Amino acid sequence: MCLKNWGLPIYGITHEALSMESIKDIVHHVIGKMSLGDAGNYQQIQEAWERISKDTHSKVVAVKKGDITINADNSMRLYKLNLNRERFLKELQKEFPGINKIYFRAKAA
């Protein structure tokens, strides 16, 4: 496994230049990417989603290749979530760097 595949710019860095902080950041980034495999960890992502969005009426329903899909319970909530999409994405990426996109959809009745 090459770290380049995980999007880590490590070329040109000597081992002397690596501090414990930078190693910690690299490990966190790699683990974040790995944790978002097709199976994903829905419980951790759902908990983070509820904390970040402060919304208990929406639910993470899919995690695939770094994209997450969230169901909203009605169209008004869907509209409000979409207004804050970029903020939600940035906040989720702090905990799960492997997240690339968020898709929202209204829950089918």
N, C-alpha and C positions, 0 to 999 in steps of 0.2 A: 504494500500500500504506500503510495507516494503522498506526502503532505500537500503537494501541489494540487492534487485532486480535491482536496478539501478547501481550496481557495485561500491557502495561507501563503503570503509572500515571504518566504524564508530564504530565498537565494541571495547570496552576497552577505549573509550574516555569519560571522565567525562564532565559534562556540564561546569565546571570551565575551562577546557582546551580548550573549543571552543571560539575562538576569532571571532570578526566580519569578519575578512578576511577569516577564514576557513569556516564560515557559508556562506559567499558570494561565495566561491569556490564550496561548496556543492550545493547551489541553482543553480549556473550556470551550473554545471554538470547535475543535475536532469532536468532542463529545456531544456538543449541541447539534452538529451536523449528523452525527451517527444516530442520535436519539430520534431523529425525524425520518427514519426509514419508513417503508410502506406501512409497517405495523404502527409505528409512532407510540407515544405514551399518552393516550387520551386523557387519563386522569390528571397528570401533571399539567398538560396543556389546558385542560378545562379549568382547573383551579387558577392557573395564571390568567386565563381569559376572564373569568368572573372577577378576579381582583383588579385587573386592568380596566375592564369595561364597566365595572360596577353594575353589571346586568345579569340577573339570574333567569331571565326569560329568553335567553339564547344559549345554544349548545354547540360545541364542536362535534361535528358528525363524521368528518373525514380528514385524514392526514395522508398525503401522498406526494412523494418527491418534493417536499418542502412547501407544498401548497396546503392550506387548511381551508375547510369549508365549514361555515357556521350557519346553523338554522336559526332564524328569528321567528318568534311566535306569531307575528302579524306584519302587515305591510308598513305600518307606521314605524314600528321598531326597526324594520329593515332599512327604511329611509334614514333614520337617525344613526344607525350603525355605519351606513355608507358615508355619511357626512364626516365621520371620524376615522375612516379607514386608514389613512396614513399614520395618524397618531397611534392607533392600535397596533399597526404593523411594526412601527419603531419600538414600541414598548415590548411587544412579544419577542422581537429579535434580540433584545437585551438578554432575555432568558433562554431563548432558543434561536441561536444564530442561523440555523438551517432553514428557518421559515423564509420563504421568498414572496408569497402572495397570500392574501386573504380573500376568500370568496364568501359573500353573504347570499342567502336565499331565504325566501319565506317558506315556513314549514307548511307542507301540504296538509289540508284539513282531513 
